[in-house]
Amino acid sequence: MTVNLLEHDLESLAVFCQQLGEKRFRAVQLFRWIHQKGAQQFDDMSDLAKSLRGKLTGVAHISPLDVISQHISADGTIKWLFDVGGGNAVETVFIPEDDRGTLCVSSQAGCAVGCRFCSTGHQGFSRNLTTGEIVAQLWYAEHFLRKHLKQEERVISNVVMMGMGEPLQNYTALVPALRVMLDDHGYGLSRRRVTVSTSGVVPMIDRLALDCPVALAVSLHAPNDVLRDKLVPLNMKYPLHELLDACTRYLVHAPRDFITFEYCMLDGVNDRDEHAQELVQLVRSRSQGAAWCKFNLIPFNPFPASGLKRSTQERVLKFAKILSDSGITTTVRKTRGDDIDAACGQLAGDVVDRTQVMVRMARRRDSVATPAVNQSIAKVEQ
């Protein structure tokens, strides 16, 4: 069986090339062709020795994910549904802004955390993605967008691991994927512009700080353990004091001088004045005071199974003012891609429905040209 080279970061690709009797600089050339130029065929890699191209043809391939569908939102957001096999699919979203292009990437097919307000969690967990499947989302999006926008320069400036799944529960595949994103011979993204979002897997936060510190966003959503236990079940394993301790430890290694706390605004559940005041006390209990974190308030995107409602705009703004007046940097996330179910918390793709779609697509895939296009997510970093 041949190896999909999208599974390799540069170091492991260098080892692979050495096993073929080639020097490290050949791995760098190969890595650039794959990620910077989007090449899929070895014969297109003109500066590789013909003998190496021959070796690679027999033992390796470059295989992106099959695209089931693409949709473009009225606001320009693009959402892709990718086939990852076995009746599973994952969603990836590109969000264009005036000063950046952000790609929201999935790390798992489904999610095991089961946050009450997240439609992805309601579909259940299927499996972890491989490193290659995580990287393939960026590979496809970047090179599709260059053609789509008729642009030769890099389009994607920011990556947020905020798609389907809990990234830190797929740590072994996540870290090499992050290294591909950061590598100057790959996508050359800044550590400040790659964000891992977690619901609070404390031991893996500590490991990430040492292995590959990028920007960190934490799905908080409640100011106390009683409420957070109900909204984010993982809190029963890693309660708030442990989570905040891990966050403050992470700051020592982080490329930014703050942690982002994501807070989904749920009408009558976690959006009252007293909840905001409790959050102020929670973050001020740390020795760093209030400046060590930033809050990103997220309007809830309703779905039938949740039984929850979105907080009113008036309530969101009042909540934000309480935090801001206390010296905490606070933003309200702009919803994007609502019309294509691409907004935060909407990346679901019900398992049964996805499988049915994929069966239909498989029957006619050979006769279908490059599919349409869709968009999603939200603002995390400047």
C-alpha positions as CSV (number, residue, x, y, z in Angstrom):
1,M,0.0,0.0,0.0
2,T,1.4,3.4,-0.9
3,V,1.6,6.3,1.5
4,N,-0.5,9.5,1.3
5,L,2.1,12.3,1.7
6,L,-0.5,14.6,3.2
7,E,0.0,12.5,6.4
8,H,3.6,13.8,6.8
9,D,4.9,16.9,8.5
10,L,8.3,18.0,7.2
11,E,10.3,16.0,9.7
12,S,8.5,12.7,9.0
13,L,8.7,13.4,5.3
14,A,12.5,13.8,5.6
15,V,12.7,10.4,7.3
16,F,10.5,8.9,4.5
17,C,12.9,10.4,1.9
18,Q,15.9,9.1,3.7
19,Q,14.4,5.6,3.6
20,L,14.3,6.0,-0.2
21,G,18.0,6.9,-0.1
22,E,17.4,10.7,-0.7
23,K,18.8,13.7,1.2
24,R,16.7,16.1,3.4
25,F,16.6,18.9,0.8
26,R,14.6,16.6,-1.4
27,A,11.9,16.4,1.3
28,V,11.9,20.2,1.5
29,Q,11.4,20.4,-2.3
30,L,8.6,17.8,-2.2
31,F,6.9,19.5,0.8
32,R,6.9,22.8,-1.1
33,W,5.4,21.2,-4.2
34,I,2.6,19.6,-2.2
35,H,1.6,22.5,0.1
36,Q,2.7,25.7,-1.5
37,K,2.0,24.8,-5.1
38,G,-0.8,22.3,-4.6
39,A,0.8,19.6,-6.9
40,Q,-0.8,16.1,-6.9
41,Q,1.2,14.4,-9.6
42,F,4.9,13.7,-9.1
43,D,5.6,14.3,-12.8
44,D,4.6,17.9,-12.3
45,M,7.4,18.5,-9.8
46,S,9.9,19.7,-12.4
47,D,12.9,20.3,-10.1
48,L,12.8,16.8,-8.5
49,A,15.2,14.3,-10.0
50,K,13.5,11.9,-12.4
51,S,14.8,9.0,-10.5
52,L,13.1,10.3,-7.3
53,R,9.9,10.9,-9.1
54,G,10.1,7.3,-10.3
55,K,10.6,6.0,-6.7
56,L,7.7,8.1,-5.4
57,T,5.3,6.8,-8.0
58,G,5.7,3.3,-6.7
59,V,5.4,4.0,-2.9
60,A,3.5,7.3,-2.4
61,H,0.6,9.4,-3.5
62,I,-1.0,12.7,-2.7
63,S,-4.7,12.2,-2.1
64,P,-7.0,15.0,-0.9
65,L,-10.5,14.3,0.4
66,D,-13.4,13.9,-2.0
67,V,-15.8,16.9,-1.9
68,I,-19.4,15.9,-1.5
69,S,-20.7,19.5,-1.7
70,Q,-19.7,23.1,-1.6
71,H,-22.0,26.0,-0.9
72,I,-21.5,29.8,-0.9
73,S,-23.4,31.9,1.6
74,A,-24.8,35.3,0.7
75,D,-22.1,36.8,2.9
76,G,-19.3,35.1,1.1
77,T,-18.7,32.3,3.5
78,I,-17.9,28.9,1.9
79,K,-18.7,25.5,3.4
80,W,-17.4,22.2,2.1
81,L,-18.6,18.8,3.0
82,F,-15.8,16.3,2.7
83,D,-16.1,12.5,2.5
84,V,-13.8,10.7,5.0
85,G,-15.1,7.2,4.2
86,G,-17.1,4.7,6.1
87,G,-20.3,6.8,5.8
88,N,-18.7,9.7,7.5
89,A,-18.3,13.3,6.4
90,V,-16.8,16.4,7.9
91,E,-17.5,20.1,7.3
92,T,-14.9,22.9,6.7
93,V,-15.7,26.6,6.5
94,F,-13.9,29.6,5.0
95,I,-14.8,33.0,6.3
96,P,-13.5,36.0,4.3
97,E,-12.8,39.3,6.1
98,D,-11.3,42.6,4.8
99,D,-8.0,41.9,6.6
100,R,-7.8,38.1,6.6
101,G,-9.2,34.8,5.4
102,T,-10.0,32.3,8.2
103,L,-10.5,28.6,7.7
104,C,-12.4,26.6,10.3
105,V,-11.1,23.0,10.3
106,S,-12.6,19.8,11.7
107,S,-10.6,17.3,13.7
108,Q,-13.1,14.5,14.2
109,A,-16.1,13.0,12.4
110,G,-18.7,14.0,15.0
111,C,-17.8,14.8,18.6
112,A,-17.9,12.9,21.9
113,V,-18.1,15.9,24.2
114,G,-21.8,16.5,23.8
115,C,-22.1,20.1,24.7
116,R,-25.8,20.9,25.0
117,F,-25.8,23.9,22.6
118,C,-23.8,22.3,19.8
119,S,-25.5,20.5,17.0
120,T,-22.3,18.6,16.1
121,G,-22.3,16.9,19.5
122,H,-25.9,15.8,19.1
123,Q,-24.9,13.6,16.1
124,G,-22.5,11.5,18.2
125,F,-18.9,10.5,17.6
126,S,-17.7,8.4,14.7
127,R,-13.9,8.6,14.7
128,N,-10.8,10.7,14.8
129,L,-9.5,12.2,11.6
130,T,-5.9,11.4,10.6
131,T,-3.3,14.0,10.2
132,G,-3.7,13.8,6.4
133,E,-7.4,14.3,6.7
134,I,-7.0,17.4,8.8
135,V,-4.3,18.9,6.5
136,A,-6.3,17.9,3.4
137,Q,-9.0,20.4,4.4
138,L,-6.5,23.3,4.3
139,W,-4.8,21.9,1.2
140,Y,-8.0,21.8,-0.7
141,A,-9.4,25.1,0.5
142,E,-6.2,27.1,-0.1
143,H,-5.7,25.9,-3.6
144,F,-9.4,26.0,-4.6
145,L,-9.6,29.6,-3.3
146,R,-6.5,30.7,-5.3
147,K,-8.2,29.5,-8.5
148,H,-11.7,30.7,-7.5
149,L,-10.5,34.2,-6.6
150,K,-7.8,34.3,-9.3
151,Q,-5.2,35.0,-6.8
152,E,-1.6,33.7,-6.7
153,E,-0.8,34.8,-3.2
154,R,-1.8,32.9,-0.1
155,V,-5.6,33.3,0.6
156,I,-5.9,31.7,4.0
157,S,-4.1,33.7,6.7
158,N,-5.8,32.2,9.8
159,V,-6.8,28.6,10.8
160,V,-9.1,27.9,13.7
161,M,-9.5,24.3,14.9
162,M,-13.2,25.0,15.7
163,G,-14.9,22.7,13.2
164,M,-16.4,19.3,14.1
165,G,-14.8,17.5,17.0
166,E,-12.7,18.2,20.1
167,P,-9.1,18.8,18.7
168,L,-7.4,17.8,22.0
169,Q,-9.1,14.4,22.0
170,N,-7.3,13.7,18.7
171,Y,-3.9,15.0,19.9
172,T,-1.6,12.6,18.0
173,A,-3.0,13.6,14.7
174,L,-3.5,17.3,15.6
175,V,0.1,18.3,16.4
176,P,1.7,17.1,13.1
177,A,-1.1,18.9,11.2
178,L,-0.4,22.1,13.1
179,R,3.3,21.8,12.3
180,V,2.4,21.6,8.6
181,M,0.4,24.7,8.9
182,L,3.2,26.6,10.7
183,D,6.1,25.4,8.6
184,D,7.6,28.0,6.3
185,H,8.0,25.4,3.6
186,G,4.3,24.5,4.0
187,Y,1.6,27.2,4.7
188,G,3.9,29.5,6.7
189,L,1.1,30.6,9.2
190,S,2.0,32.5,12.3
191,R,1.5,30.8,15.7
192,R,-0.7,33.7,16.6
193,R,-2.9,33.0,13.6
194,V,-3.5,29.3,14.3
195,T,-6.0,28.7,17.1
196,V,-6.9,25.5,18.8
197,S,-10.3,25.6,20.5
198,T,-11.0,23.2,23.3
199,S,-13.8,22.4,25.7
200,G,-11.2,21.9,28.4
201,V,-9.1,18.7,28.1
202,V,-6.7,19.9,30.8
203,P,-3.8,17.4,30.4
204,M,-3.7,18.0,26.7
205,I,-3.6,21.8,27.2
206,D,-0.4,21.3,29.2
207,R,1.0,19.0,26.5
208,L,0.2,21.5,23.7
209,A,2.0,24.2,25.6
210,L,5.2,22.2,25.3
211,D,4.8,20.5,22.0
212,C,3.3,23.1,19.7
213,P,2.0,26.3,21.4
214,V,-0.4,28.1,19.2
215,A,-3.3,30.5,20.1
216,L,-5.7,28.9,22.6
217,A,-9.5,29.4,22.8
218,V,-11.5,27.7,25.5
219,S,-15.2,27.0,25.3
220,L,-16.3,28.3,28.7
221,H,-20.0,29.0,28.4
222,A,-20.7,29.1,32.2
223,P,-19.3,31.0,35.2
224,N,-19.6,28.1,37.7
225,D,-19.3,24.3,37.9
226,V,-23.0,23.6,38.5
227,L,-24.1,25.3,35.3
228,R,-21.1,24.2,33.2
229,D,-21.6,20.6,34.2
230,K,-25.0,20.8,32.4
231,L,-23.8,22.6,29.4
232,V,-20.3,21.1,28.9
233,P,-20.3,17.6,30.3
234,L,-16.4,17.4,30.2
235,N,-16.5,19.9,33.1
236,M,-17.4,17.0,35.4
237,K,-14.0,15.5,34.7
238,Y,-12.0,18.8,34.5
239,P,-13.8,21.4,36.7
240,L,-13.3,25.1,36.3
241,H,-10.5,25.6,38.8
242,E,-8.4,22.9,37.0
243,L,-9.2,24.4,33.6
244,L,-8.3,27.9,34.6
245,D,-5.1,26.7,36.2
246,A,-4.2,25.0,32.9
247,C,-5.0,28.2,31.0
248,T,-2.7,30.3,33.2
249,R,0.1,27.8,32.8
250,Y,-0.4,27.9,29.0
251,L,0.2,31.7,29.0
252,V,3.9,31.1,29.7
253,H,4.3,29.4,26.3
254,A,1.5,31.0,24.3
255,P,2.2,33.2,21.3
256,R,-0.4,35.7,22.6
257,D,-0.5,37.2,26.0
258,F,-4.1,36.2,26.5
259,I,-6.5,33.2,26.3
260,T,-9.7,33.6,24.4
261,F,-12.8,32.4,26.3
262,E,-15.8,31.5,24.0
263,Y,-19.2,32.0,25.6
264,C,-22.4,31.0,23.8
265,M,-25.2,33.2,24.8
266,L,-28.3,31.2,25.8
267,D,-31.5,32.9,26.7
268,G,-32.3,32.7,30.4
269,V,-29.6,30.0,30.9
270,N,-26.2,31.7,31.2
271,D,-26.9,35.3,30.1
272,R,-28.1,37.1,33.2
273,D,-26.3,40.1,34.9
274,E,-25.3,37.9,37.8
275,H,-23.6,35.4,35.4
276,A,-21.5,38.2,33.9
277,Q,-20.6,39.4,37.4
278,E,-19.6,35.9,38.4
279,L,-17.4,35.6,35.3
280,V,-15.6,38.8,36.3
281,Q,-14.9,37.4,39.8
282,L,-13.8,34.1,38.2
283,V,-11.1,35.6,36.0
284,R,-10.0,38.1,38.6
285,S,-9.3,35.2,41.0
286,R,-6.2,34.5,38.9
287,S,-3.0,36.4,39.9
288,Q,-2.9,38.0,36.5
289,G,-6.1,40.1,37.2
290,A,-8.5,40.7,34.3
291,A,-6.0,41.4,31.4
292,W,-5.0,37.7,30.8
293,C,-8.1,36.8,28.9
294,K,-10.5,38.0,26.3
295,F,-14.2,37.0,26.0
296,N,-15.8,36.2,22.7
297,L,-19.6,36.2,23.1
298,I,-21.3,34.0,20.6
299,P,-24.9,34.3,19.5
300,F,-26.5,30.8,19.8
301,N,-27.5,29.2,16.6
302,P,-30.7,27.3,17.4
303,F,-31.4,23.8,16.3
304,P,-34.5,21.7,17.3
305,A,-32.9,19.1,19.5
306,S,-31.3,21.7,21.8
307,G,-34.5,23.1,23.5
308,L,-32.5,26.4,23.8
309,K,-33.0,29.9,22.5
310,R,-30.7,32.7,21.5
311,S,-30.2,35.6,23.9
312,T,-31.6,38.9,22.6
313,Q,-29.2,41.4,21.1
314,E,-30.0,43.8,23.9
315,R,-29.2,41.1,26.5
316,V,-25.9,40.2,24.8
317,L,-24.8,43.9,24.7
318,K,-25.7,44.4,28.3
319,F,-23.7,41.3,29.3
320,A,-20.8,42.5,27.2
321,K,-20.9,45.9,28.9
322,I,-20.6,44.4,32.4
323,L,-17.5,42.5,31.3
324,S,-15.9,45.4,29.4
325,D,-16.6,47.8,32.3
326,S,-14.7,45.5,34.5
327,G,-11.6,45.7,32.3
328,I,-12.1,42.5,30.4
329,T,-11.6,42.8,26.6
330,T,-14.9,41.6,25.1
331,T,-16.2,41.1,21.6
332,V,-19.5,39.9,20.2
333,R,-19.0,37.4,17.4
334,K,-20.6,38.3,14.1
335,T,-22.6,35.3,12.8
336,R,-21.6,34.1,9.4
337,G,-23.1,31.6,7.0
338,D,-26.4,31.2,8.7
339,D,-28.2,30.5,5.4
340,I,-26.0,27.5,4.8
341,D,-25.9,26.1,8.4
342,A,-22.3,27.1,8.6
343,A,-22.4,29.3,11.7
344,C,-20.8,28.4,15.0
345,G,-22.4,25.3,16.5
346,Q,-24.1,24.4,13.3
347,L,-21.6,22.0,11.8
348,A,-23.6,18.9,12.3
349,G,-24.4,16.9,9.2
350,D,-26.6,14.3,10.8
351,V,-25.0,10.9,10.5
352,V,-27.9,9.2,8.7
353,D,-28.6,12.1,6.4
354,R,-24.9,12.5,5.5
355,T,-24.6,8.8,4.7
356,Q,-27.6,9.0,2.4
357,V,-26.2,12.1,0.7
358,M,-22.8,10.3,0.2
359,V,-24.4,7.2,-1.3
360,R,-26.3,9.4,-3.8
361,M,-23.1,11.4,-4.6
362,A,-21.0,8.2,-5.0
363,R,-23.5,6.9,-7.7
364,R,-23.0,10.0,-9.8
365,R,-19.6,11.3,-8.7
366,D,-17.9,10.4,-12.0
367,S,-20.4,12.5,-13.9
368,V,-20.4,15.5,-11.6
369,A,-18.1,18.4,-12.2
370,T,-16.5,20.4,-9.4
371,P,-19.5,21.0,-7.0
372,A,-20.9,24.3,-5.8
373,V,-19.7,26.2,-2.7
374,N,-20.8,27.2,1.0
375,Q,-19.5,29.3,4.1
376,S,-19.3,29.7,7.9
377,I,-18.0,30.5,11.3
378,A,-16.8,33.6,13.1
379,K,-14.2,36.0,14.1
380,V,-11.6,34.9,16.6
381,E,-8.4,36.8,15.9
382,Q,-7.3,40.1,14.6
